[in-house]
Amino acid sequence: MEPMKPMEPMKPMEPMDGGDAWWPKDLGSPSSSGAQNGMRYAFFPDKQRLVVETDGKTKTYDTGDHAISGVQQANGGSATFSDAGGTVDLKDLKTVD
């Protein structure tokens, strides 16, 4: 039986990559983002924009004065976003071209 060989030193860990941005690059970095049940979102308060991707299709919404901080989905797939003043239904936001 051969004696055990010493372990090689470990390389230092590199910082994790946040991944490629899936939202329009001109929006910058979101203040909040997340994903749930096949849908993901990113909120950009400085631009008053919410970007939502569902089934590979991306839509951008004008959020006006809303400060989006989270998302909930009903069984039917409709999305409701949390706001300091309560909730905001996605269908009530205006889409942006």
N, C-alpha and C positions, 0 to 999 in steps of 0.2 A: 504494500500500500504506500502511495506517495504522500509526503507531508503536504499539508495545505499551503497554498501560495498566498502571500499577503495581498490584501485588496489594493487596487489602484486608487489614488486619491480622487475624490469627487470634484467635478468642475463646479464653479460657483453658478448659482441659478441666475438666469437672465430675467429681467422684468417681463411680466406677462404683456402680451400685445392685446389691446382692446378690440382687435379685429377691425375689419374694414367697415367704414361707415356705410350703411345701407340707405341713408337719407341724402337729400341733395347737399353737396359739399359746401355750397354758399351759405348754408345755415349755421355752419360752425359746429360746436359741441353742444349737446343738449344738457339742460339742467337736470332733467330726469328722463329715464327711459326704462323700458321693461318689456316683458313678453308674457303672454298667457294664452293657452288654448289655440296655438297656431296664429296668433296675432301679436305683433310687436309695435311699440310706439316710442316716439322720442319727442320731447317738448322743448321748444326754444323760446323762452319768455322775451328775450330782447327783440326777436323778430315777430313775436305773437303768432307763432306757428306750431302746429301739432302735426307730426307725420305719422301715419298709421299704415302698416303693411299687413294685409290679410290675403292668404292664398297666393303670395307672390306678387300681388298688385299693391302699389304704393299710392296713397292719396295724401295731399297736404291740406290742412284746414287752418282757417283764420280763427284764432282763439280770443281775439279782442282783449278784454280785461281779465280773462280767466287765468288763474295760476294753477296749471295742471300738476298734480302730484302723485296720482295713482290711477289704476284702472280696475274695473270689475266687469265681468261678462255674464249676461243672463244665459240660460240654457238655449235660447233661440239665437244666440250669437250677437245680440246687440250689445254695444259697449257703452259704459257709463264711466266718466272720468271724475276723480275727486278734485275738488276746488276748495279754497279757503271758505267760500260761501256755501258749500254744499256739494252738489253733483252737477255735472254737465253731460247731457246725452250727446253722443257723437252725431246723431242725425240732426241735431239743432245747430251744429257748426257749419259755416259756409266753406265750401271747398275752394281752393285756390288753384289756378292753372299753373 
